[in-house]
Amino acid sequence: GRTDDFIDTLKSLFFYGITVIIGLIIHAVVVLPSIYLIIVRKNPFKFIFGILPALVTAFGTDSSSATLPVSLKECEKLNISFPVRSFVLTLGATINMQGTALYEAVAAIFLYQYNG
């Protein structure tokens, strides 16, 4: 009946949410540090801990624009040159949409499966 359909829908939504979270964790813990390691040839986790206040601000505000001043300050502490940090961080704050892209791809698959 309707209860079984509702339970099945909740299960599907649960697995959808888990899929998105796992994808974001893989992106944040494997893909991005690997790219950093390949390009910069330095320990990515040392850098991540250096910008931890910016990451906490980003997580708390869910806004790249609100995080920008903190990111600029933390990158200055890491001795990243002003032209590089000002260009890269402002550009990144504008086009930072990896999470959105992952979410939309998984949402399309979920809707396809849900509708048969």
Backbone as a ProteinNet text record, in pm:
[ID]
protein_1_A
[PRIMARY]
GRTDDFIDTLKSLFFYGITVIIGLIIHAVVVLPSIYLIIVRKNPFKFIFGILPALVTAFGTDSSSATLPVSLKECEKLNISFPVRSFVLTLGATINMQGTALYEAVAAIFLYQYNG
[TERTIARY]
80.7	0	84.2	21.7	88.1	203.8	191.2	298.2	424	407.4	522.5	589.6	510.4	565.4	642.5	587.1	652.1	785.2	786.1	909.2	1012.7	969.8	1062.1	1120	1037.2	1084.6	1186.6	1160.4	1255.9	1387.7	1380.9	1503.4	1582.4	1511.9	1578.6	1643.5	1573.1	1628.7	1749.4	1743.3	1855.9	1979.2	1963.1	2076.3	2125.1	2034.5	2072.7	2163	2120.5	2200	2335.5	2338.4	2465.2	2556.9	2501.5	2581	2644.4	2566.7	2620.4	2730.8	2708.4	2808.2	2936.5	2924.1	3043.4	3118.7	3045.7	3110.5	3185.1	3125.5	3191.4	3314.8	3306.7	3422.7	3536.5	3505.1	3609	3670.6	3588.1	3638.5	3732	3690.7	3768.1	3892.9	3887.6	3997.2	4091.8	4043.4	4127.5	4160.1	4057.6	4079.2	4155	4103.8	4169.2	4310.9	4334.3	4472.6	4565.4	4513.6	4596.4	4637.2	4544.3	4576.2	4681.4	4664.2	4761.4	4899.2	4903.8	5030.7	5099.4	5023.3	5081.6	5134	5057.9	5096.8	5202.4	5182.3	5269.6	5385.7	5368.4	5469.7	5501	5396.7	5409.4	5295	5309.9	5208.4	5078.5	4970.9	4845.2	4780	4801.9	4736.1	4798.4	4926.7	4990	4924.6	4900.4	4832.3	4689.5	4618	4479.5	4472.1	4565.2	4564.4	4601.2	4680.2	4715.5	4597.5	4501.3	4385.2	4258.4	4277.6	4163.7	4062	4104.5	4003.9	3914.9	3972.3	3893	3795.7	3839.4	3751.3	3635.2	3664.4	3558.4	3459.4	3510.2	3422.4	3336.8	3397.5	3322.9	3213.9	3246.2	3147.6	3035.1	3071.4	2971.7	2880.8	2934.5	2854.8	2795.3	2854.8	2811.5	2816.8	2917.8	2930.5	3077.1	3111.1	3247.9	3282.9	3186.7	3212.7	3238.8	3166	3187.1	3320	3368.1	3492.7	3614.9	3596.6	3708.5	3805.3	3760.3	3857.1	3940.1	3877.8	3950.7	4050.9	4010.6	4100.6	4221.8	4198.4	4309.5	4407.1	4354.5	4439.9	4520.5	4456.9	4526.4	4632.6	4604.7	4704.1	4821.8	4796	4905.6	4997.2	4938.9	5018.2	5103.3	5055.7	5129.9	5230.8	5250.1	5346.8	5316.7	5189.3	5149.7	5146.8	5209.5	5224.7	5089	5087.7	4963.2	4898.3	4972.5	4905.7	4840.2	4907.3	4852.9	4728.5	4738.5	4622.8	4504.6	4529.2	4416.2	4345.7	4421.4	4360	4289.3	4360.7	4307.5	4188.1	4197.5	4087.7	3962.5	3977.8	3857.7	3793.9	3876.2	3822.4	3755.4	3820.4	3764.9	3633.8	3624	3500.3	3385.9	3419.8	3318.7	3271.2	3363.1	3326.4	3330	3336.7	3345.4	3211.4	3195.4	3067.2	3083.3	3192.1	3209.9	3101.1	3068.3	2964.2	2830	2800.7	2675.2	2671.9	2782.8	2788	2766.9	2830.1	2811.6	2667.6	2611.9	2473.1	2377.3	2396.2	2305.1	2315.5	2435.5	2450.9	2382.1	2402.4	2339.5	2188.1	2142	1997.9	1932.8	1998.6	1942.6	1930.2	2031.6	2026.2	1916.4	1904.5	1800.6	1661.9	1637.7	1506.2	1476.1	1577.1	1558.9	1519	1592.2	1561.7	1427.3	1394.7	1269.7	1148.1	1160.3	1049.8	1048.6	1142.6	1142.8	1215.7
-119.1	0	124.4	229.2	360.1	363.3	288.5	287	223.9	114.3	48.8	140.1	212.3	307.9	418	464.4	570.8	521.5	399	340.6	321.9	274.9	257.8	391.7	494.4	628.1	678.5	657.9	699.1	624	494.5	417.4	473.7	503.9	559.5	693.1	777.4	907.3	890.8	794.5	768	728.5	634	591.2	703	786.8	903.8	995.4	1025.1	1111.8	1052.4	922.8	855.4	860	840.6	845.1	982.5	1088.2	1224.2	1248	1208.8	1230.7	1153.3	1028.2	948.9	1012.5	1057.5	1124.1	1249.9	1329.6	1451.6	1419.7	1314.9	1275.7	1228.3	1146	1100.3	1219.5	1314.1	1433.4	1514	1532	1616.1	1547	1415	1345.7	1276.1	1243.6	1171.2	1256.7	1306.3	1374.2	1505.6	1596.1	1726.7	1717.5	1638.9	1625.1	1561	1468.3	1406.1	1508.1	1591.7	1696.5	1791.1	1830.3	1918.3	1852.1	1723.9	1652	1642.4	1613.3	1599	1732.3	1839.8	1969.4	2040.3	2044.4	2123.3	2041.2	1909.6	1818.9	1846	1879.3	1898	1823.2	1803.3	1733.1	1813	1761	1836.6	1851.9	1757.1	1763.9	1870.9	1900.2	2011.7	2142.9	2155.4	2274.3	2283.7	2169.3	2167.6	2212.5	2162.2	2205.4	2352.5	2404.9	2546.8	2637.4	2587.9	2669.6	2624.2	2550.4	2496.5	2602.5	2721.8	2823	2862.4	2867.5	2899.7	2786.3	2661.9	2548.3	2544.7	2575.5	2579.2	2690.5	2805.7	2916.2	2878.1	2813.9	2771	2672.1	2579	2479.1	2544.1	2638.7	2703.8	2801.1	2869.8	2971.7	2920.2	2815.1	2761.1	2868	2955.2	3063.8	3086.9	3073.1	3100.4	3247.4	3335.2	3479	3518.6	3460.1	3491.6	3436.2	3331.4	3267.4	3336.4	3413.5	3473	3552	3642.5	3716.2	3625.1	3524.1	3430.1	3351.4	3309	3234.6	3319	3444.6	3534.6	3549	3563.8	3579.2	3452.6	3336.5	3210.4	3182.1	3214.6	3194.4	3288.9	3406.4	3499.9	3440	3375.8	3310	3197.3	3133.4	3024.9	3075.7	3207.6	3271.8	3248.5	3244.6	3237.7	3381.3	3404.8	3541.5	3608.8	3739.6	3815.9	3800.8	3815.5	3801.2	3663.9	3558.7	3423.8	3407.2	3441.3	3418.3	3506.4	3629.9	3717.6	3672.4	3625.1	3578.4	3444.8	3347.6	3212	3206.4	3272.2	3263.8	3336.1	3452	3520.4	3444.2	3389.4	3307.3	3181.8	3117.7	2997.7	3023.4	3138.6	3173.3	3193.7	3234.8	3259.1	3129.9	3039.1	2920.2	2790.6	2796.8	2677.3	2604.9	2504.5	2434.7	2283.8	2224.8	2080.8	2004.8	2048.2	1982.2	1987.7	2101.3	2116.7	2023.1	2011.2	1923.1	1777.8	1736.9	1599.9	1576.1	1671.4	1660	1646.6	1727.7	1725.1	1594.3	1540.8	1413.9	1300	1296.1	1189.9	1211.1	1335.6	1363.6	1314	1332.5	1284.7	1133.5	1064.9	918.5	873.6	942.1	908.1	922.8	1034.7	1057.4	955.6	919.2	818.6	684.1	645	518	521.5	632.7	645.2	634.7	691.2	688.8	565.5	475.5	349.7	366.2
0	0	0	46.7	47.9	145.9	257.7	356.2	298.5	224.6	162.3	60.4	-17.3	-113.6	-41.8	70.9	147.8	204.7	259.3	314.5	203.6	88.9	-24.7	-68.9	-68.3	-104.6	-3.2	125	228.7	215.1	184.9	163.7	45.9	-62	-180.2	-148	-74.5	-36	55.6	145.4	234.5	153.4	60.7	-20.8	-112.5	-157.3	-236.5	-154.4	-32.1	56	87.7	116.6	144.8	22.7	-95.7	-218.9	-237.5	-215.3	-229.2	-126.9	-2.3	103.2	74.4	33.3	-0.7	-117.3	-217.9	-331.7	-290	-202.6	-155	-71.2	11.1	91.8	1.6	-97.5	-191.2	-263.1	-304.5	-373.7	-282.7	-156.2	-64.3	-9.6	10.3	77	-21.2	-140.5	-235.9	-358.7	-427.3	-555.8	-539.6	-458	-444.1	-386	-277.8	-231	-334.6	-414.9	-518.6	-624.3	-664.2	-761.7	-704.4	-577.7	-511.5	-507.7	-468.9	-459.6	-595.1	-699.5	-833.6	-885.7	-865.3	-922.1	-837	-705.6	-617.8	-563.4	-557.1	-503.8	-356.8	-279.9	-134.8	-67.2	62.9	140	141.5	82.3	77.9	215	304.8	434.3	524.4	504.8	576.3	532.4	403.4	351.5	404.5	405	452.5	597.7	682	821.7	835.1	739.8	741.4	710.3	632.9	597.8	671	780.3	854.5	897.4	944.7	979.4	860.9	742.2	622.9	591.4	609.3	584.2	683.7	810.1	911.4	879.8	838.2	799.8	679.3	581.9	463	499.3	586.2	627.2	708.1	793.1	879.1	806.6	707.2	637.7	507.2	450.8	321.8	213.1	223.1	126.7	92.8	-34.2	-77.7	-60.5	-82.2	-69.5	75.2	167.9	309.3	358.8	296.7	336.9	277.1	173.4	100.1	188.1	276	358.5	449.9	505.1	591.6	508.5	391	302.7	264.3	231.2	195.6	311.3	433.4	551.5	579	569.1	596.4	490.2	365.3	259.4	275.2	329.2	358.4	464.7	566.5	670.3	613.7	506.8	443	340.5	334.1	244.3	96.6	62.6	-78	-129.2	-242.5	-291.5	-314.9	-298.1	-309.9	-447.2	-559.3	-689.7	-708	-661.3	-677	-591.3	-462.6	-373.7	-409.3	-449.7	-481.9	-609.9	-708.3	-832.7	-813.6	-757.3	-746	-650.5	-536.1	-439.2	-486.3	-549.3	-598.4	-714.5	-801.8	-910.8	-854.8	-759.2	-698.7	-625.4	-558.1	-487.9	-587.2	-706.9	-808.9	-875.3	-901.9	-980.6	-900.6	-769.6	-685.6	-682.9	-767.5	-776.4	-792.5	-740.6	-755.6	-681.1	-559.9	-482.4	-552.6	-613	-685.8	-806.6	-876.2	-993.1	-951.8	-841.9	-794	-752.8	-681.2	-635	-753.3	-854.7	-969.8	-1047.3	-1061.9	-1132.8	-1057.6	-928.1	-848.5	-843.4	-840.1	-839.1	-967.4	-1078.9	-1206.9	-1207.1	-1157.1	-1150.3	-1054.5	-939.1	-842.3	-904	-971.3	-1031	-1140.3	-1216	-1319.7	-1257.7	-1152.9	-1087.4	-1017.1	-956.3	-882.1	-975.8	-1092.4	-1187.8	-1277.7	-1254.5	-1329.7	-1457.2
[MASK]
++++++++++++++++++++++++++++++++++++++++++++++++++++++++++++++++++++++++++++++++++++++++++++++++++++++++++++++++++++

